[in-house]
Amino acid sequence: PVSVLNSAPTGPSVLLSPVVATVGTLLTCAATGSTDLDQDTITYLSSWVVNGYINPGSATPAVAGSLVSDADGTPARGGDQVFCRVSAFDGDDGSAPADSAVISLENSPPAGGGAVITPATATEQTVLTCEATDATDPDGQQVIWSYSWAVDGELGPVLGVTPGGGAGVGELDGGFAVGFVGGEDALDASEYSICGIYWK
């Protein structure tokens, strides 16, 4: 008798989406196009790879931040390189693995936290303090606060930056003052939190 050996399926085409992502993005890996000469049912087996580290037993879809970049379990973060690796399996044999395009996770801005202006009442001679605390960064980076004041709606210069929290101090010069705090590197109005409004 002649034994007919199983034929492994052909490798798939692999598409990772979306191509722009942060640690909070749900990533999907789609595999298509494999064929099997024996007409066996094909199952696609996928793994996520971060900075060259294969996440064992990972499935699609997956939130990028749930993946790890090394054997120590370091979570994926902004700047990490991610792709999906897939092989086609017919129940007996698997195809050579095929990889998707590589994407680089973008940085995520800090979130949460709060800011308080003290004292609660003020005059033109009062020195106001704006203190911000408790923000977190999805990428695990240290949060750096940037402080500035707006008087009568006009935003003034940056008074300084304080890693992890702290206080920025400015004088109320008539009208009202609003303290703004930003995260990470730059003063970007879209990432400010209003510290408070105090009338003279």
Accessible surface in RSA format (square Angstrom, percent):
REM  Atomic radii and reference values for relative SASA: ProtOr
REM  Chains: A
REM  Algorithm: Lee & Richards
REM  Probe-radius: 1.40
REM  Slices: 20
REM RES _ NUM      All-atoms   Total-Side   Main-Chain    Non-polar    All polar
REM                ABS   REL    ABS   REL    ABS   REL    ABS   REL    ABS   REL
RES PRO A   1   187.78 136.9 125.67 114.6  62.11 225.8 142.30 117.5  45.48 282.7
RES VAL A   2   139.01  91.5 111.08 100.6  27.93  67.3 113.90  99.0  25.11  68.1
RES SER A   3    96.23  81.3  71.40  95.3  24.83  57.2  38.11  81.2  58.12  81.4
RES VAL A   4   135.05  88.9 101.71  92.1  33.34  80.3 105.16  91.4  29.88  81.1
RES LEU A   5   149.43  83.2 136.38  97.6  13.04  32.8 138.09  97.0  11.33  30.5
RES ASN A   6    52.96  36.5  22.60  21.8  30.36  73.1  23.41  56.3  29.55  28.6
RES SER A   7    35.56  30.0  30.15  40.2   5.41  12.5  12.20  26.0  23.36  32.7
RES ALA A   8    51.23  47.1  29.14  45.0  22.10  50.3  29.14  41.0  22.10  58.5
RES PRO A   9     5.36   3.9   0.00   0.0   5.36  19.5   0.00   0.0   5.36  33.3
RES THR A  10    72.55  51.6  65.73  66.6   6.82  16.2  69.51  93.4   3.04   4.6
RES GLY A  11    40.33  49.7   0.00   N/A  40.33  49.7  13.23  36.3  27.11  60.7
RES PRO A  12    11.13   8.1   0.00   0.0  11.13  40.5   0.61   0.5  10.52  65.4
RES SER A  13    77.95  65.9  69.11  92.2   8.83  20.4  36.32  77.3  41.63  58.3
RES VAL A  14    23.46  15.4   0.00   0.0  23.46  56.5   0.76   0.7  22.71  61.6
RES LEU A  15   120.00  66.8 118.60  84.8   1.40   3.5 119.15  83.7   0.85   2.3
RES LEU A  16     5.81   3.2   1.59   1.1   4.23  10.6   1.59   1.1   4.23  11.4
RES SER A  17    47.26  39.9  46.91  62.6   0.35   0.8  26.46  56.4  20.80  29.1
RES PRO A  18    57.01  41.6  52.95  48.3   4.06  14.8  56.99  47.1   0.02   0.1
RES VAL A  19   104.43  68.7  91.53  82.9  12.90  31.1  91.53  79.5  12.90  35.0
RES VAL A  20    95.43  62.8  83.80  75.9  11.63  28.0  85.51  74.3   9.92  26.9
RES ALA A  21     2.21   2.0   0.00   0.0   2.21   5.0   2.08   2.9   0.13   0.3
RES THR A  22    42.31  30.1  42.31  42.9   0.00   0.0  28.55  38.3  13.76  20.8
RES VAL A  23    11.94   7.9  10.06   9.1   1.87   4.5  10.06   8.7   1.87   5.1
RES GLY A  24    60.40  74.5   0.00   N/A  60.40  74.5  33.64  92.3  26.76  59.9
RES THR A  25    30.70  21.8  24.51  24.8   6.20  14.8  18.73  25.2  11.98  18.1
RES LEU A  26    98.63  54.9  86.76  62.1  11.87  29.8  86.76  60.9  11.87  31.9
RES LEU A  27     0.00   0.0   0.00   0.0   0.00   0.0   0.00   0.0   0.00   0.0
RES THR A  28    55.49  39.5  55.48  56.2   0.01   0.0  39.62  53.2  15.87  24.0
RES CYS A  29    10.14   7.7   0.10   0.1  10.04  23.6   0.00   0.0  10.14  10.9
RES ALA A  30    48.15  44.3  40.96  63.2   7.18  16.3  46.34  65.3   1.80   4.8
RES ALA A  31    19.04  17.5   3.30   5.1  15.74  35.8   3.30   4.6  15.74  41.7
RES THR A  32    86.21  61.3  83.81  85.0   2.40   5.7  64.80  87.0  21.40  32.4
RES GLY A  33    60.11  74.1   0.00   N/A  60.11  74.1  35.77  98.2  24.34  54.5
RES SER A  34    15.55  13.1   0.00   0.0  15.55  35.8   0.00   0.0  15.55  21.8
RES THR A  35    85.63  60.9  81.18  82.3   4.45  10.6  69.51  93.4  16.11  24.4
RES ASP A  36    11.70   8.2   1.46   1.5  10.24  24.2   2.59   6.1   9.11   9.1
RES LEU A  37   154.95  86.3 130.09  93.1  24.85  62.5 131.98  92.7  22.97  61.8
RES ASP A  38    56.42  39.5  31.93  31.8  24.49  57.9  20.45  48.1  35.96  35.9
RES GLN A  39   158.53  88.6 128.15  93.7  30.38  72.3  57.52 122.4 101.01  76.6
RES ASP A  40    50.13  35.1  37.53  37.4  12.60  29.8   9.43  22.2  40.70  40.6
RES THR A  41   118.59  84.3 100.80 102.2  17.79  42.4  70.60  94.8  47.98  72.5
RES ILE A  42    43.58  24.8  19.80  14.8  23.77  57.3  19.80  14.3  23.77  64.5
RES THR A  43    71.24  50.7  67.70  68.6   3.54   8.4  44.70  60.0  26.53  40.1
RES TYR A  44    76.82  35.9  54.47  31.0  22.35  58.2  47.15  35.4  29.68  36.6
RES LEU A  45    92.09  51.3  85.62  61.3   6.47  16.3  88.27  62.0   3.82  10.3
RES SER A  46    27.61  23.3  11.88  15.9  15.72  36.2   5.16  11.0  22.45  31.4
RES SER A  47    28.73  24.3  28.59  38.2   0.14   0.3   3.65   7.8  25.08  35.1
RES TRP A  48     0.10   0.0   0.10   0.0   0.00   0.0   0.05   0.0   0.04   0.1
RES VAL A  49     2.01   1.3   1.96   1.8   0.05   0.1   1.96   1.7   0.05   0.1
RES VAL A  50     0.00   0.0   0.00   0.0   0.00   0.0   0.00   0.0   0.00   0.0
RES ASN A  51    78.70  54.3  44.23  42.7  34.47  83.0  27.32  65.8  51.38  49.7
RES GLY A  52    62.29  76.8   0.00   N/A  62.29  76.8  31.60  86.7  30.68  68.7
RES TYR A  53    63.57  29.7  59.05  33.6   4.52  11.8  42.58  32.0  20.99  25.9
RES ILE A  54    80.18  45.6  73.09  54.4   7.09  17.1  73.09  52.6   7.09  19.3
RES ASN A  55     9.29   6.4   9.29   9.0   0.00   0.0   4.30  10.3   4.99   4.8
RES PRO A  56   105.15  76.6  79.95  72.9  25.20  91.6  86.06  71.1  19.09 118.6
RES GLY A  57    81.63 100.7   0.00   N/A  81.63 100.7  43.37 119.0  38.26  85.7
RES SER A  58    20.22  17.1   5.95   7.9  14.27  32.9  14.49  30.9   5.73   8.0
RES ALA A  59    66.23  60.9  57.83  89.2   8.40  19.1  59.81  84.2   6.43  17.0
RES THR A  60    48.20  34.3  26.78  27.2  21.42  51.0  26.65  35.8  21.55  32.6
RES PRO A  61    78.56  57.3  61.49  56.1  17.07  62.1  61.49  50.8  17.07 106.1
RES ALA A  62    14.10  13.0   8.17  12.6   5.93  13.5  14.10  19.9   0.00   0.0
RES VAL A  63    62.95  41.4  60.52  54.8   2.43   5.9  60.52  52.6   2.43   6.6
RES ALA A  64     0.05   0.0   0.04   0.1   0.01   0.0   0.04   0.1   0.01   0.0
RES GLY A  65    27.00  33.3   0.00   N/A  27.00  33.3  13.08  35.9  13.92  31.2
RES SER A  66    79.05  66.8  44.06  58.8  34.98  80.6  47.85 101.9  31.20  43.7
RES LEU A  67     6.62   3.7   6.38   4.6   0.24   0.6   6.54   4.6   0.08   0.2
RES VAL A  68    37.91  24.9  37.91  34.3   0.00   0.0  37.91  32.9   0.00   0.0
RES SER A  69    17.87  15.1   9.52  12.7   8.35  19.2   1.38   2.9  16.49  23.1
RES ASP A  70    49.00  34.3  47.15  46.9   1.85   4.4  27.62  65.0  21.38  21.3
RES ALA A  71    89.56  82.3  56.32  86.9  33.24  75.6  56.94  80.2  32.62  86.4
RES ASP A  72   137.85  96.6 100.33  99.9  37.52  88.7  29.31  69.0 108.54 108.2
RES GLY A  73    36.78  45.4   0.00   N/A  36.78  45.4  21.13  58.0  15.65  35.1
RES THR A  74    45.81  32.6  41.92  42.5   3.89   9.3  28.28  38.0  17.53  26.5
RES PRO A  75    73.02  53.2  72.78  66.3   0.24   0.9  72.81  60.1   0.21   1.3
RES ALA A  76     2.59   2.4   0.00   0.0   2.59   5.9   0.00   0.0   2.59   6.9
RES ARG A  77    91.50  38.4  91.50  46.6   0.00   0.0  27.97  38.2  63.52  38.5
RES GLY A  78    23.89  29.5   0.00   N/A  23.89  29.5   4.31  11.8  19.58  43.9
RES GLY A  79    48.69  60.0   0.00   N/A  48.69  60.0  30.53  83.8  18.16  40.7
RES ASP A  80    16.73  11.7  16.08  16.0   0.65   1.5   0.65   1.5  16.08  16.0
RES GLN A  81    79.83  44.6  79.14  57.8   0.69   1.6  40.80  86.8  39.03  29.6
RES VAL A  82     0.05   0.0   0.05   0.0   0.00   0.0   0.05   0.0   0.00   0.0
RES PHE A  83    28.05  14.0  28.05  17.4   0.00   0.0  28.05  17.0   0.00   0.0
RES CYS A  84     0.00   0.0   0.00   0.0   0.00   0.0   0.00   0.0   0.00   0.0
RES ARG A  85    72.32  30.4  70.68  36.0   1.64   3.9  17.70  24.2  54.62  33.1
RES VAL A  86     1.93   1.3   1.56   1.4   0.37   0.9   1.93   1.7   0.00   0.0
RES SER A  87    24.81  21.0  23.87  31.9   0.94   2.2   7.47  15.9  17.34  24.3
RES ALA A  88     0.00   0.0   0.00   0.0   0.00   0.0   0.00   0.0   0.00   0.0
RES PHE A  89    67.56  33.8  67.09  41.6   0.47   1.2  67.09  40.7   0.47   1.3
RES ASP A  90    10.92   7.6   0.00   0.0  10.92  25.8   0.40   0.9  10.52  10.5
RES GLY A  91    52.84  65.2   0.00   N/A  52.84  65.2  27.94  76.7  24.90  55.8
RES ASP A  92   103.53  72.5  75.51  75.2  28.02  66.3  17.07  40.2  86.47  86.2
RES ASP A  93    56.60  39.6  53.30  53.1   3.29   7.8  11.15  26.2  45.45  45.3
RES GLY A  94    41.12  50.7   0.00   N/A  41.12  50.7  13.10  35.9  28.02  62.8
RES SER A  95    13.85  11.7   1.19   1.6  12.66  29.2   4.71  10.0   9.14  12.8
RES ALA A  96    77.67  71.4  61.34  94.7  16.33  37.1  67.79  95.5   9.89  26.2
RES PRO A  97    87.97  64.1  66.28  60.4  21.69  78.8  66.28  54.7  21.69 134.8
RES ALA A  98    24.02  22.1  18.58  28.7   5.44  12.4  24.02  33.8   0.00   0.0
RES ASP A  99    72.83  51.0  43.39  43.2  29.43  69.6  17.83  42.0  55.00  54.8
RES SER A 100     7.88   6.7   0.00   0.0   7.88  18.2   0.75   1.6   7.13  10.0
RES ALA A 101    78.07  71.8  59.79  92.3  18.28  41.6  71.06 100.1   7.01  18.6
RES VAL A 102    83.45  54.9  55.18  50.0  28.27  68.1  55.18  47.9  28.27  76.7
RES ILE A 103    11.57   6.6   6.80   5.1   4.77  11.5  11.57   8.3   0.00   0.0
RES SER A 104    55.24  46.7  41.73  55.7  13.51  31.1  28.94  61.6  26.30  36.8
RES LEU A 105     2.93   1.6   0.00   0.0   2.93   7.4   0.00   0.0   2.93   7.9
RES GLU A 106    89.91  51.6  84.19  63.7   5.72  13.6  29.18  56.4  60.73  49.6
RES ASN A 107    77.21  53.2  56.71  54.8  20.50  49.4  35.64  85.8  41.57  40.2
RES SER A 108     9.27   7.8   9.25  12.3   0.02   0.0   7.32  15.6   1.95   2.7
RES PRO A 109    67.81  49.4  64.31  58.6   3.49  12.7  64.97  53.6   2.84  17.6
RES PRO A 110    27.15  19.8   8.22   7.5  18.93  68.8   8.49   7.0  18.66 115.9
RES ALA A 111    55.79  51.3  47.72  73.6   8.07  18.4  55.45  78.1   0.34   0.9
RES GLY A 112    65.57  80.9   0.00   N/A  65.57  80.9  39.97 109.7  25.60  57.3
RES GLY A 113    41.50  51.2   0.00   N/A  41.50  51.2   5.40  14.8  36.10  80.9
RES GLY A 114    37.37  46.1   0.00   N/A  37.37  46.1  34.78  95.5   2.58   5.8
RES ALA A 115    20.40  18.8   0.48   0.7  19.92  45.3   0.76   1.1  19.64  52.0
RES VAL A 116    92.54  60.9  89.99  81.5   2.56   6.2  92.04  80.0   0.51   1.4
RES ILE A 117     2.96   1.7   0.00   0.0   2.96   7.1   0.00   0.0   2.96   8.0
RES THR A 118    68.87  49.0  67.99  68.9   0.88   2.1  53.06  71.3  15.82  23.9
RES PRO A 119    58.54  42.7  53.00  48.3   5.54  20.1  58.40  48.2   0.14   0.9
RES ALA A 120    77.00  70.8  61.62  95.1  15.38  35.0  62.39  87.9  14.62  38.7
RES THR A 121   115.40  82.1 104.30 105.7  11.10  26.5  76.38 102.6  39.02  59.0
RES ALA A 122    15.63  14.4   0.00   0.0  15.63  35.6   3.26   4.6  12.37  32.8
RES THR A 123    78.02  55.5  77.57  78.6   0.46   1.1  69.90  93.9   8.12  12.3
RES GLU A 124    64.96  37.3  55.40  41.9   9.56  22.8   9.71  18.8  55.24  45.1
RES GLN A 125   147.55  82.5 121.99  89.2  25.56  60.9  70.07 149.1  77.48  58.8
RES THR A 126    30.08  21.4  23.35  23.7   6.74  16.1  18.17  24.4  11.91  18.0
RES VAL A 127    74.62  49.1  62.41  56.5  12.21  29.4  62.41  54.2  12.21  33.1
RES LEU A 128     0.46   0.3   0.46   0.3   0.00   0.0   0.46   0.3   0.00   0.0
RES THR A 129    36.72  26.1  36.54  37.0   0.17   0.4  17.23  23.1  19.49  29.5
RES CYS A 130     2.46   1.9   2.46   2.7   0.00   0.0   2.13   5.4   0.33   0.4
RES GLU A 131    85.45  49.1  81.88  61.9   3.57   8.5  13.65  26.4  71.80  58.6
RES ALA A 132     0.00   0.0   0.00   0.0   0.00   0.0   0.00   0.0   0.00   0.0
RES THR A 133    55.24  39.3  55.12  55.9   0.12   0.3  36.13  48.5  19.11  28.9
RES ASP A 134   119.97  84.0  92.06  91.6  27.91  66.0  33.58  79.0  86.39  86.2
RES ALA A 135    20.05  18.4   2.81   4.3  17.24  39.2   2.81   4.0  17.24  45.7
RES THR A 136    93.18  66.3  89.52  90.8   3.66   8.7  70.75  95.0  22.44  33.9
RES ASP A 137    16.28  11.4   0.31   0.3  15.97  37.8   0.54   1.3  15.74  15.7
RES PRO A 138    68.68  50.1  33.93  30.9  34.75 126.3  47.70  39.4  20.98 130.4
RES ASP A 139     3.67   2.6   1.47   1.5   2.20   5.2   3.29   7.7   0.37   0.4
RES GLY A 140    55.78  68.8   0.00   N/A  55.78  68.8  28.00  76.8  27.78  62.2
RES GLN A 141    91.46  51.1  77.34  56.5  14.12  33.6  27.84  59.3  63.62  48.3
RES GLN A 142   121.00  67.7  97.61  71.3  23.39  55.7  43.35  92.3  77.65  58.9
RES VAL A 143    13.24   8.7   9.71   8.8   3.53   8.5   9.71   8.4   3.53   9.6
RES ILE A 144    47.02  26.8  47.02  35.0   0.00   0.0  47.02  33.9   0.00   0.0
RES TRP A 145    13.71   5.5  13.71   6.6   0.00   0.0  11.92   6.4   1.78   2.9
RES SER A 146     1.73   1.5   1.73   2.3   0.00   0.0   0.34   0.7   1.39   2.0
RES TYR A 147     4.13   1.9   4.13   2.4   0.00   0.0   4.13   3.1   0.00   0.0
RES SER A 148     1.90   1.6   0.00   0.0   1.90   4.4   0.00   0.0   1.90   2.7
RES TRP A 149    21.53   8.6  19.11   9.2   2.42   5.7  18.09   9.6   3.44   5.6
RES ALA A 150     4.48   4.1   4.48   6.9   0.00   0.0   4.48   6.3   0.00   0.0
RES VAL A 151    42.21  27.8  38.26  34.6   3.95   9.5  38.26  33.2   3.95  10.7
RES ASP A 152    86.26  60.4  65.41  65.1  20.85  49.3  27.49  64.7  58.77  58.6
RES GLY A 153    59.25  73.1   0.00   N/A  59.25  73.1  28.61  78.5  30.64  68.6
RES GLU A 154   135.72  77.9 127.09  96.2   8.63  20.5  44.77  86.6  90.95  74.3
RES LEU A 155    89.76  50.0  57.00  40.8  32.75  82.3  57.04  40.1  32.71  88.0
RES GLY A 156    27.92  34.4   0.00   N/A  27.92  34.4  21.59  59.3   6.33  14.2
RES PRO A 157   109.68  79.9  96.11  87.6  13.57  49.3 108.21  89.3   1.46   9.1
RES VAL A 158    68.84  45.3  44.49  40.3  24.35  58.7  44.49  38.7  24.35  66.1
RES LEU A 159    84.57  47.1  47.67  34.1  36.91  92.8  51.66  36.3  32.91  88.6
RES GLY A 160    31.98  39.4   0.00   N/A  31.98  39.4  31.71  87.0   0.26   0.6
RES VAL A 161    85.28  56.1  63.32  57.3  21.97  52.9  63.32  55.0  21.97  59.6
RES THR A 162    41.60  29.6  40.89  41.5   0.71   1.7  28.41  38.2  13.19  19.9
RES PRO A 163    77.16  56.2  60.56  55.2  16.60  60.4  60.56  50.0  16.60 103.2
RES GLY A 164    52.83  65.1   0.00   N/A  52.83  65.1  24.90  68.3  27.93  62.6
RES GLY A 165     6.42   7.9   0.00   N/A   6.42   7.9   4.95  13.6   1.47   3.3
RES GLY A 166    25.37  31.3   0.00   N/A  25.37  31.3  21.27  58.4   4.10   9.2
RES ALA A 167    49.79  45.8  23.78  36.7  26.01  59.2  23.78  33.5  26.01  68.9
RES GLY A 168     6.83   8.4   0.00   N/A   6.83   8.4   6.83  18.7   0.00   0.0
RES VAL A 169    78.03  51.3  61.06  55.3  16.97  40.9  61.06  53.1  16.97  46.0
RES GLY A 170    13.98  17.2   0.00   N/A  13.98  17.2  13.75  37.7   0.23   0.5
RES GLU A 171   124.48  71.5 105.10  79.5  19.38  46.1  29.28  56.6  95.20  77.7
RES LEU A 172     0.87   0.5   0.00   0.0   0.87   2.2   0.05   0.0   0.81   2.2
RES ASP A 173   109.92  77.0  97.10  96.6  12.81  30.3  20.88  49.2  89.03  88.8
RES GLY A 174    11.78  14.5   0.00   N/A  11.78  14.5  11.78  32.3   0.00   0.0
RES GLY A 175    28.59  35.3   0.00   N/A  28.59  35.3  19.82  54.4   8.77  19.6
RES PHE A 176    46.54  23.3  46.54  28.8   0.00   0.0  46.54  28.2   0.00   0.0
RES ALA A 177     1.33   1.2   1.21   1.9   0.12   0.3   1.21   1.7   0.12   0.3
RES VAL A 178     9.69   6.4   9.69   8.8   0.00   0.0   9.69   8.4   0.00   0.0
RES GLY A 179     0.19   0.2   0.00   N/A   0.19   0.2   0.19   0.5   0.00   0.0
RES PHE A 180    38.11  19.1  37.75  23.4   0.36   0.9  37.75  22.9   0.36   1.0
RES VAL A 181     2.36   1.6   1.18   1.1   1.18   2.8   1.18   1.0   1.18   3.2
RES GLY A 182     1.09   1.3   0.00   N/A   1.09   1.3   1.09   3.0   0.00   0.0
RES GLY A 183     7.08   8.7   0.00   N/A   7.08   8.7   4.37  12.0   2.71   6.1
RES GLU A 184    22.29  12.8  19.89  15.0   2.40   5.7  11.90  23.0  10.39   8.5
RES ASP A 185   126.17  88.4  98.65  98.2  27.52  65.1  35.43  83.4  90.74  90.5
RES ALA A 186    65.03  59.8  55.15  85.1   9.88  22.5  60.32  85.0   4.70  12.5
RES LEU A 187    58.37  32.5  27.40  19.6  30.98  77.9  27.40  19.2  30.98  83.4
RES ASP A 188    62.34  43.7  57.63  57.4   4.72  11.2  18.55  43.7  43.79  43.7
RES ALA A 189    80.17  73.7  60.07  92.7  20.09  45.7  60.27  84.9  19.90  52.7
RES SER A 190    97.99  82.8  54.82  73.2  43.17  99.4  56.54 120.4  41.45  58.1
RES GLU A 191    71.45  41.0  50.46  38.2  20.99  50.0  23.80  46.0  47.65  38.9
RES TYR A 192    36.54  17.1  11.39   6.5  25.15  65.4   8.38   6.3  28.16  34.7
RES SER A 193    53.95  45.6  48.09  64.2   5.86  13.5  23.76  50.6  30.19  42.3
RES ILE A 194   112.59  64.1  85.73  63.9  26.86  64.7  85.73  61.7  26.86  72.9
RES CYS A 195    13.42  10.2   0.00   0.0  13.42  31.5   0.00   0.0  13.42  14.5
RES GLY A 196    16.91  20.8   0.00   N/A  16.91  20.8  16.91  46.4   0.00   0.0
RES ILE A 197    93.95  53.5  68.18  50.8  25.77  62.1  68.18  49.1  25.77  69.9
RES TYR A 198    48.61  22.7  46.07  26.2   2.54   6.6  24.10  18.1  24.51  30.2
RES TRP A 199   186.13  74.7 166.64  80.7  19.48  45.7 145.97  77.8  40.15  65.1
RES LYS A 200   142.68  69.6  92.90  57.0  49.78 118.5  72.51  65.3  70.17  74.7
END  Absolute sums over single chains surface
CHAIN  1 A    10677.4       7678.0       2999.4       6546.2       4131.1
END  Absolute sums over all chains
TOTAL         10677.4       7678.0       2999.4       6546.2       4131.1
